[in-house]
Amino acid sequence: QGAGSVCPSCGGPALEERALLLEIAKQQILEGLHLTSRPRITHPPPQAALTRALRRLQPGGMAPGNGQEVISFATITGSSTSTCSSMLTFHLSVPQSYHLHHARLWLHVPATLPGALYMRIFQWGPRRRHGRSHTLLAEHQMTTPGWHALTLPSSGLKAEESGVLKLQLDCRLLDGNSTAAGQPRQLLDTAAHQRPFLELKIRANGPGTGRTKRR
Amino acid sequence: TPTCEPETPLCCRRDRYVDFQELGWRDWILQPEGYQLNYCSGQCPPHLAGSPGIAASFHSAVFNLLKANNPWPAGTSCCVPTARRPLSLLYLDQNGNVVKTDVPDMVVEACGCS
């Protein structure tokens, strides 16, 4: 309909067909993603990190059913020199009730690694009166530089109500010659495009999930 | 599904492609670049009632009922989607996480008369 006429069903200004179609597309996509409005990205991840994430998610393997595959980049706090005692904080936007069936923590070990690296990963629980609990999730040994995908027990991993997930790293060199110069070395890369990230496969717990499991 | 020439008045699938750039959403929808927002429209005269463009047997059952009863039923038949497929999206959520998910029944593949 031409400009200036009134929309017969909603009484608003009649939109040209193309504009109407774009509005419908926006509504359809937001509904399909269960969003009320489009996300406002304040801190987009670095392009190089995104490229790696897209490569990680690319090959087929779509999350089954009403599932999602998520790549979450870590915010790193703790010791600035040795990232071996860093706290990795992840902010997940998970559905109210969900089932996590695959979890891997990706870490980048620098080429200057002087020897084998022994790593323990703890999950820090939500803040309680007597402080935070922390649970040992996994132990790994890394002997080569580059990316390492450390599998985490999906049953043990649970984000807080707010979607925050905190992992504490505790690593040391096995042959211990890193202190030769008296200074702890950078045993993990955390620069922008080598920032640690979590790769998760999540399935929202729909009403029928329980029945399916029982069946 | 009858092929859809622009001037076809009969029920068929109208194909429309929407580019996410046109929505101004390429900053958070990483892949794909757009999708087919197809929809069904057109007339469903009685002889096309129940012709879902796929399973003719349903059509013939309705047709026989029409013949056995009166040829001009009170109810009308509508042009509706009869086959749809999911759309796989890769997008950034508000925390900057990369999320890959299948949105079910997003793309209309076939139309027919109810």
Interface residues (C-beta under 8 A of the other chain):
Chain A: L21 L22 I24 A25 K26 Q28 I29 G32 L33 R38 P39 R40 I41 T42 H43 P44 P45 L50 A53 L54 L57 M62 A63 N66 G67 Q68 E69 V70 I71 S72 F73 F90 H91 L92 S93 G163
Chain B: R16 V18 E22 L23 W25 D27 W28 I29 L30 Q31 Y35 L37 L87 S88 L89 L90 Y91 L92 D93 Q94 N95 G96 N97 V98 V99 K100 T101 D102 V103 P104 M106
